[in-house]
């Protein structure tokens, strides 16, 4: 009987020991994973010093990242993680809610910055690379479009020295024709010679773009005399300015215009906020003064296989301060 009791005691001790070891191992595993957990937003630095001047984050500003997604049929596994879709167009809008002003920053798809390769579910960073920011949308082992958008947003935050981006919206580039025609076409003066691609787009002529023309105008690169992304970005900025004015005009003549646009493009859009928040942001585009579209200065050069854009760190720092910071004594 005594032997049996001792035997049971040993069994209990053994089970408790196994339980404790298992609990410790699980705790260690959870802790290690938490160290590598994917941050969904930038932390931002409340105070920074640049050229002996102290700056603080502006009060009451709000940022909104717009992503234009394009599919590349020739993409290979080396270029993408789970899909052949890349971010072809990136523009960040920064609203100053006190001054009722809006600044826009266009970011080159070729910009070299840190991008994370994410696990399924987007909860953990598998690895980190320095690559073109357009690829951040691919580097997710998950088909969830919002996780892919957030991974791109995270790369933009890293590029802009960890400032926080509040909202994002992505649309596929095939939404451009619908958006263009919803405002009755967009008038531009053609910046490049599209001979052989679209003979109706003659350099120097002023035309009202129809839907398919608009898509070719902002998307085409190969086959043009200047096939650089810089040239395409110039056309995109020109088109966005003209489209912006047409959309404002449409909104002012029909207060339901923006809501109708969001509804008609719902199959092409992904965004992180409520419909009400999107409506509020749309109203800001109407109410706020647009100060212009800025670019990041830097150098474009051919990498091992693709074009790469390297920002000038000093001018980038100055630009981040201009958009997001103010001097301490202001």
N, C-alpha and C positions, 0 to 999 in steps of 0.2 A: 504493500500500500504506500509505504514511504517512497519507494523507488518510483512508483507511478506519479506521486505528487511532484517529485523532483523533475521527472520527465516533462510533466505539464508546465512546470515553472520555466524549464529551459525553452520549451516551445514558445511560450509567451514572450520571453526575453528575445528570442530569435525573431519573432514576428515584429515586435516593437522596433528592433534594430533595423530590420529590412524596411519598415515604414519610414523611420527617420532618414535612412540613407536615400530612399526614393524621394522623400520630400526635399532633402537638400539638393539632390541632383536636378529636380524639377525647378527649384528656386534659382539655381545657377543658370540653367538653360533659359529661364524666363528673363533673368537679369541680362544675360549676354544678348538676347534678342532685343531687349529694350534699348541697349546701347546702339543698336543698328537700326532702330525704328525710323521709318520714313516720316519726315516732318512735312506736313501739308501746307505750311506757310512760312514765310520769312519772319525772323524775329525782329530785324531792324535794329539800328543803333540809335538810341534817343539823342545822344550827344556825340559829335565827331569834331575833330580838329583838322583843318586843312589850311596850309600856308599860314600857320600861327593864328588863325581865326577859329573861334569856337562856334559851332552851329548846332541847332536843335531841330528835331522834327517839327514840321509845321502842324499847327492844330487844324482840325476839321478839314483834312484832305481825304480824298477817296480815289482809289485807282481801279481801273477796269481794263483787263487784257482781252484783246480780240485776236483769235487765231483763225487763219484761213487754211483749211486742210486740203491736200491734194494727194491723189494716189499715183504712184509711179509703177507702171506695169513692168518695167525692167529691173525692179529692185531685186536684190538677192538676199540670201540669209545673212550675209556679211554686213548688209546695210541695215537690216531691220531685225527686230526681236520676234514680233508676232504678226506684223502686218507690213504692207508696203506703203502705208499712208505716212506722209511727212507734213510738217507744218511749213507751208510755203509762204505764209504772210503772217507777220506778227506786228501788232500795233498796240501800244499801251497808252491809255487815256488817263490823265491825272486831273481830277476835279478839285479846284480850290473853292470850297463851299462858302468861305467868307467873302472872297473877292468875286465870286460868280464867274470864274474863268476856267477854261479847260485847255490843257497842253497835251499834245500828242507826240509820242516817240515811236518812230518806226525802227524795228530791229531786223537786221539782215538774217535770213535763214542760214547763212553760212557762218554766222558768228561762232567762234570757238569759245566754249565755256564748259563748266562742269555739268554733266548729265548723269542721272542715276539709273541703273538697271534695277527694276523693281520685281519683287516676287509676285506670285499669284495673290490677288487681293490688294496688292499695292501697299502692304503693311511694312515690308522690310526692304532695305537696300541690299541687293545681291552684290553689286559692284559699282564703281564710279569711274567715269571716263572724262576726258576732255575731247569733245567732238562738236560738230556743227549742231547748233541748237535745234535745227529742224528735226533731228533724230530723236529728241527726247520723247516725242509722242509714241515712238516705236518701242522704246526700251522698257516695256511693261509686259510681264508674262500673264496678261489678263486682257480680255476683250472689253472691259469696262471703259467706256469713253470718258467718263468723268475722272477716273484714275489717270488715264493718259493725259488729259488736259491738265490735271494737277501736277503731273510730273514735268510738263512743259512750263507751267507756272513756277514751279520750284527752281527750274534752271534760269528763268528770267530773274527771279529774286536773287539768286546767287550772282548772276551777271551784274545786277544793279546793287551789289554790295549789301545784300541781305535786307533790302527794304521789303516791306510787306505789301503784297498785291491783294486787294480786297475781293475782287470779283473777276470772273472770266466768262467768255462766251466763245464757242467755236462754231464755225460753219464750213461746210464743204464748198469748194470753189465752184461746183456746179450749181450753187444757189445764186451766183452772180447774175446770170441771165434773168432770173425771176425778179431779183431785186432791182436790176437795171430797168426792166420794162414796167415795174410797178410805179416808177416815177416818170414814165413816158419817154425814156431814153436819156442819155447823158451826153452833153456836148463837150468835146475836147478838141484841141489842136494836136494832130498826130505827131508824136515825137520821133518815131523811127520809121524806116522803110519796111513795110510788110509784104513787099512783092514776093509772090510765090507762096505766101502763107494766107494772106487776105488782100487781094488786089484792090479792094475798096478802101483800104487804109493807106492813103498816100501821105508821105511825110510832108508836113507843113500845111496840110489842108485841115480845115475845121469841119468836123462831122458830128452828127448826133448818133451815138452808138446804139445799135439794137442789142438785144440780149447776147447772142452768140458772138457778135463783134466785141462786146465788152469783155467777155470771158477770154477771147484770144488776146485782146489788148493788154490785159493785166497778167496773163498767164504765160504767153509765148516767150521763148527765149532762143531755143535752137532754130537755126535757119535765118536769124536776123544778122545784119552787119555787125551790130554790137550785141553779142549774145551773153554779156555779163549780167549777173544778178543786180549789179548797181544800176544798170540801164533799166531793167525791169522794175526795180524799186522806184525809180523816178517816175515811170508811167503809173505805178500803183498810187503814189502820192498824189499825182495830178488827178487821177480818176477819183480817189477818195474825197479830195477837196470838192470836185464838181458834183459828185454824188451827194455829199453832205449838204450842199446848198440846195439841191433839188429835193432832198428829203425834208429839209426845214420848210421849204416852200409848200410841199404837200401837207406837212403836219399843220401848218398855219391855216391852210384852207380847209382841212378836215381833221378835227381833233382826235378822231378814231384811227387815223392813218397808221400810226406806229403799232397799235394793237392789231390791226389787220395784217400788217407786215409780219409780225411775230407769229400770228396764226397761220398765215400762208406758207411760212418758211419753217414750220415746226419740225418737219421731217429732216431738215438740214441743220438744225441748231442743237447745241448742247450747252447748258449754262448751269452755274452753281447756285443760283439764287431763285427766289420765288418769282412768279410772273409779276407780282406787284413791284418787286425790287427792279426788275428789268424795265418796267414802265417808268419808274422814278428816274432811272439812269437815262432813258430815252428823253424824258422831259428836260433833263439837264443839258442834253445836246441842243435842245431848242432854246433854252433860257440863258445858257452861259456863253460868254465870248470865247471863240476858238482862237487861241494865240498863235496857232500854226503847227506844222508838223516838223519835228526835230529828227536829226539823224545822229548816230554815234560815229565819231571820227575814228579812223584806223586804217589798216592796210589789208588789202585783199591779195592773196597769192595762191598759187597752185600747190596743193599738198601732194601726198603720194598718189592720190587718184582724183580728188575733187577740190574745188575752190574752197579756200578757208579765209575767213575775215577775222583779223586780230584787232580788237579795240585799242585805242590809245588810252592808257590808264589815267593820265592826267586830265585829259578832256572828258573822259567818262566820269571821273570823280567830280569835276566841275558841273557836269550835266546832272548827275544825281543830286547834288546840293541844290542846284537851281530848281529842280522839280519837286523835291521832297523836304528841303531844309530851309531854315532861316537863321540869321545871326541871332545870338543870344539876347542882344539888347534891342532887337526890333519889336 
